[in-house]
Amino acid sequence: MLLDRFFEKGRQFLGCRVPVMCGAMTWVSDPQLVSHMGRCGGFGLLAGGNAPVDVLEKEIEATRSLSDHPFGVNLITIAPAYQSQLDMVCEMGCRVVVFAGSIPRENEIQRAKDSGARVICFAPTEQLALKLIKMGTDALILEGSEAGGHIGPVSLTVLIQQILFNVESVPIFVAGGIATGRMMAHLLMMGAAGIQMGTRFVMSEECAVHAKFKETFRRAKARDAVATPQFDSRLPVIPVRALKNVGTNEFGKLQLNLIRKLEDNTIDRMEAQYEVERFWMGALKNAVVDGDMKKGSLMAGQSVGLADKILPLQGIFDELINDAEDEMQRLSRRFAG
């Protein structure tokens, strides 16, 4: 297959057959989904989120018991339990550690590397990408603002031109708005080591989210996945892209209430940020686990408009690979002609 030569860099880095990562989605990326990703040849990521250390440790152990395929752990650097999670992940010798949420400290990157892990960091801007490389990250994920959940400020098409076209020192994976094999083929040919998807994998049979959650995704259009606003720079909220509902309106009210508390000095900035994270984690559980489509958080990328079928995970992989290979063969014939 033509696709094989473009898979090689990502295969070597991740240690899997197909360099397609399943984004770490809190309450979604559980040991079952992560282990199924490995069996399909892909690479799953457990979501650290706001999980207590003992809970995350059990999830790592459970994933290892379900499959001997490689997987990684995603840690949110602004989570209350982050430092303890990092200590535990290093002690357990996890293969890949992904830092998300905000830029990690250089010594935290080094701690993970010293434990034997390969480190991946998100690069939402060109400046951060270059800084993270200097700090020692082993690979980058360029996640465009089209993605679901916590997002950066720049679209993937711009990040590709700013970073992917200019950086060769580390493998670069791309994410945000990706749902098809044809798109994967073009991204690989542009130089990506692999891709990351989240929304598309929610629509797999193996994903254990509430049936109402999947049905809402199936009916949603790309324009329904909107990013939350930031009302005041004193509360530097990382935007979240989700399907608009009553819950997104309530988040706006929460921000305004926290800003008033900041003005009255009844809460500090760090605690205000933790309140924001607690809101999203709780609202996400309400949607994913309990099926509350009204007030729960329906985190989704704009690719939700392309994810209109529920398929077995292997079926999604087969479709991605076949369509990507067909696209490469089509272009090969075109160039030859």
C-alpha positions in Angstrom: 0.0 0.0 0.0 1.1 3.5 -0.7 -0.2 4.4 2.7 2.5 2.3 4.4 5.3 4.7 3.6 3.4 7.6 5.1 2.5 5.6 8.3 6.2 4.8 9.1 7.1 7.8 11.2 4.0 7.6 13.3 4.3 3.8 13.6 7.9 4.1 14.9 6.9 6.8 17.5 3.7 5.3 18.8 4.6 1.6 18.4 1.2 0.8 16.8 0.2 -0.4 13.3 -2.0 2.6 12.4 -0.8 6.1 13.7 -4.4 7.2 14.5 -4.9 8.3 18.0 -8.2 8.5 19.9 -8.3 11.8 21.7 -8.5 11.6 25.5 -12.1 12.4 26.3 -13.0 12.5 30.0 -15.8 10.0 30.9 -15.4 8.6 27.3 -11.9 7.3 26.8 -12.1 4.5 29.3 -10.0 1.2 29.4 -12.5 -0.5 27.1 -12.3 2.0 24.3 -8.6 2.5 24.7 -7.9 -1.3 24.6 -10.2 -1.7 21.6 -8.2 1.1 19.8 -5.1 -1.0 20.3 -6.7 -4.2 18.9 -7.8 -2.2 15.8 -4.1 -1.1 15.3 -4.6 2.4 16.6 -3.4 4.2 19.7 -5.8 5.0 22.6 -5.3 7.7 25.3 -6.7 7.4 28.8 -8.0 10.7 30.0 -6.6 11.9 33.3 -9.1 14.7 33.6 -10.0 15.5 37.2 -9.7 11.8 38.2 -8.3 11.1 41.7 -4.9 9.4 41.5 -6.2 6.0 42.7 -8.9 6.0 40.1 -6.5 6.8 37.2 -4.1 4.2 38.5 -6.8 1.6 38.4 -7.8 2.6 34.9 -4.1 2.2 33.7 -4.0 -1.3 35.3 -7.3 -2.2 33.8 -6.2 -1.2 30.3 -3.0 -3.2 30.7 -5.0 -6.2 31.7 -7.4 -5.9 28.7 -4.7 -5.6 26.0 -0.9 -5.7 25.6 -1.1 -3.0 22.9 0.6 0.3 23.6 -1.4 3.3 24.8 -0.9 6.6 26.4 -2.1 8.8 29.3 -3.3 12.3 28.9 -2.8 14.7 31.8 -4.5 18.1 32.2 -1.9 20.5 33.7 -4.5 22.7 35.3 -6.4 19.8 37.0 -6.3 19.8 40.9 -4.7 16.4 41.0 -2.3 17.0 38.2 1.0 16.8 40.1 0.0 13.6 41.9 -1.2 12.1 38.6 2.2 12.9 37.0 4.0 11.3 39.9 1.9 8.1 39.6 2.2 7.9 35.8 6.0 8.2 36.1 6.1 5.5 38.8 4.0 3.2 36.6 6.3 3.5 33.6 3.6 4.6 31.1 4.8 4.5 27.5 3.4 7.8 26.3 2.4 10.9 28.4 0.4 13.7 26.7 0.4 17.1 28.4 -2.8 19.1 27.8 -4.7 22.0 29.3 -1.8 24.5 29.4 1.9 24.5 28.8 3.8 22.1 31.2 6.9 23.1 33.0 10.2 22.0 31.5 11.1 19.9 34.6 7.7 18.1 34.3 8.5 17.1 30.7 11.9 15.9 31.8 10.4 13.9 34.7 8.1 12.1 32.3 11.1 11.4 29.9 13.3 10.2 32.8 10.6 7.6 33.6 11.0 6.2 30.1 7.9 7.8 28.6 7.7 9.6 25.3 6.2 13.0 25.7 3.7 14.7 23.5 2.5 18.2 24.0 -0.3 20.2 22.3 0.8 23.2 20.3 -2.1 25.6 19.8 0.2 28.4 18.4 3.4 28.6 16.5 5.3 30.3 19.4 4.3 27.5 21.8 5.3 24.8 19.3 8.8 26.2 19.1 9.0 26.7 22.9 7.9 23.2 23.6 10.5 21.7 21.2 13.2 23.6 23.1 11.8 22.3 26.4 12.3 18.7 25.2 8.9 17.4 24.0 9.3 14.4 21.8 6.4 15.1 19.6 3.6 17.7 19.0 -0.1 17.6 18.4 -1.4 20.4 16.4 -5.0 20.8 17.4 -7.1 23.3 15.5 -9.9 25.3 16.9 -12.3 23.0 15.0 -11.8 20.3 17.6 -14.1 19.4 20.5 -13.6 20.0 24.2 -10.8 22.4 25.2 -9.5 24.1 22.1 -6.8 26.6 21.1 -7.3 29.8 19.2 -6.0 28.9 15.7 -7.6 26.7 13.0 -5.8 23.6 11.8 -5.3 24.9 8.3 -3.2 27.8 9.6 -1.3 25.6 12.1 -0.3 23.3 9.3 1.2 26.1 7.3 2.9 27.7 10.4 4.3 24.6 12.0 3.9 21.3 10.0 5.5 22.8 6.9 8.4 24.3 8.9 9.3 21.8 11.7 11.1 18.5 11.0 12.9 18.0 14.3 10.0 16.1 16.0 7.0 14.0 14.8 3.9 16.1 14.4 0.3 14.7 14.8 -2.7 16.7 13.7 -6.2 17.0 15.1 -9.3 19.1 14.8 -12.1 18.6 12.2 -10.8 15.3 10.9 -13.3 12.5 10.2 -12.4 10.9 6.8 -9.7 8.7 5.2 -9.4 11.2 2.3 -8.5 14.0 4.7 -6.1 11.7 6.6 -4.3 10.9 3.3 -3.7 14.5 2.5 -2.5 15.3 6.0 -0.1 12.5 5.9 1.2 13.6 2.5 1.7 17.1 4.0 4.1 15.6 6.5 1.9 14.6 9.5 3.1 11.6 11.4 -0.5 10.7 12.1 -3.8 12.1 13.1 -6.0 12.3 16.3 -9.7 12.1 16.3 -12.2 12.1 19.1 -15.7 13.0 17.8 -15.6 10.2 15.2 -14.7 7.6 17.7 -17.6 8.6 20.0 -19.7 7.2 17.2 -18.2 3.7 17.5 -20.2 0.7 18.9 -17.4 0.1 21.5 -17.7 3.6 22.9 -19.8 3.3 26.1 -21.4 6.8 26.2 -25.1 7.1 26.7 -27.2 6.2 23.7 -28.8 9.7 23.8 -25.3 11.2 23.5 -24.6 9.3 20.3 -28.0 10.1 18.8 -27.5 13.8 19.5 -24.2 13.6 17.7 -25.8 11.7 14.8 -28.3 14.5 14.2 -26.0 17.4 14.8 -24.6 19.7 12.1 -21.1 21.1 12.0 -22.4 24.6 12.9 -24.1 23.3 16.1 -20.6 22.8 17.7 -19.8 26.2 19.1 -16.9 27.5 21.2 -17.6 29.1 24.6 -16.7 32.8 25.0 -14.3 34.4 27.5 -15.9 37.4 29.2 -13.0 38.8 31.1 -9.2 38.4 30.9 -9.0 38.1 34.7 -10.7 34.7 34.2 -8.6 33.1 31.4 -11.0 30.4 30.5 -9.7 27.9 27.9 -12.6 27.8 25.3 -14.6 24.6 25.1 -16.4 23.5 21.9 -19.6 21.7 22.5 -23.1 21.4 21.0 -25.1 24.4 22.2 -27.8 23.7 24.9 -29.0 25.0 28.2 -25.7 23.9 29.8 -23.6 26.2 27.6 -25.8 29.1 28.7 -25.3 28.1 32.4 -21.6 28.1 31.8 -21.8 31.7 30.7 -23.7 32.6 33.9 -21.0 30.8 35.9 -18.3 32.9 34.4 -20.1 36.1 35.2 -20.6 35.0 38.8 -16.9 34.1 39.2 -15.9 37.4 37.7 -18.0 39.2 40.3 -16.4 37.1 43.0 -12.9 38.0 41.7 -13.9 41.7 41.8 -15.1 41.3 45.4 -11.9 39.3 46.3 -14.0 36.4 47.6 -12.2 34.0 45.4 -8.7 33.9 43.9 -7.9 33.3 40.2 -6.7 29.7 40.6 -9.8 28.7 42.5 -12.0 30.4 39.9 -10.2 28.3 37.2 -10.8 25.1 39.2 -14.5 26.0 39.5 -14.6 26.3 35.7 -13.0 22.9 35.3 -15.3 21.3 37.9 -18.3 22.6 36.0 -17.2 21.1 32.8 -16.2 17.7 34.2 -19.5 17.5 36.1 -21.6 18.6 33.1 -19.8 16.2 30.9 -20.5 13.3 33.2 -24.2 14.3 33.2 -24.3 14.0 29.5 -22.0 11.1 28.8 -23.0 8.8 31.6 -26.5 10.0 32.6 -27.8 11.1 29.2 -28.7 14.7 30.2 -28.8 16.3 26.8 -30.3 19.5 28.1 -27.9 20.7 30.8 -25.0 18.2 30.3 -21.9 19.2 28.3 -22.0 17.9 24.8 -18.4 18.3 23.9 -18.0 17.8 20.2 -15.8 19.0 17.3 -17.1 20.5 14.1 -16.5 17.1 12.5 -19.7 16.1 14.3 -21.4 17.1 11.0 -19.5 14.2 9.3 -20.1 11.6 12.0 -23.6 10.5 11.1 -23.3 6.7 11.5 -22.6 4.4 14.4 -20.1 1.7 13.3 -17.9 -0.9 14.9 -14.5 0.5 15.7 -12.9 -1.9 13.3 -15.3 -0.7 10.6 -14.2 2.9 11.2 -10.6 1.9 10.9 -11.3 -0.1 7.7 -13.1 2.8 6.2 -10.3 5.3 7.1 -7.6 3.1 5.7 -9.4 2.1 2.5 -10.5 5.6 1.7 -7.0 7.0 2.4 -5.3 4.4 0.2 -7.9 5.0 -2.6 -7.1 8.7 -2.4 -3.4 8.2 -2.6 -3.8 5.8 -5.5 -6.1 8.4 -7.3 -3.5 11.1 -6.9 -0.7 8.8 -8.0 -2.6 8.1 -11.2 -3.3 11.8 -11.7 0.4 12.7 -11.3 1.5 9.9 -13.5 -0.9 11.0 -16.2 
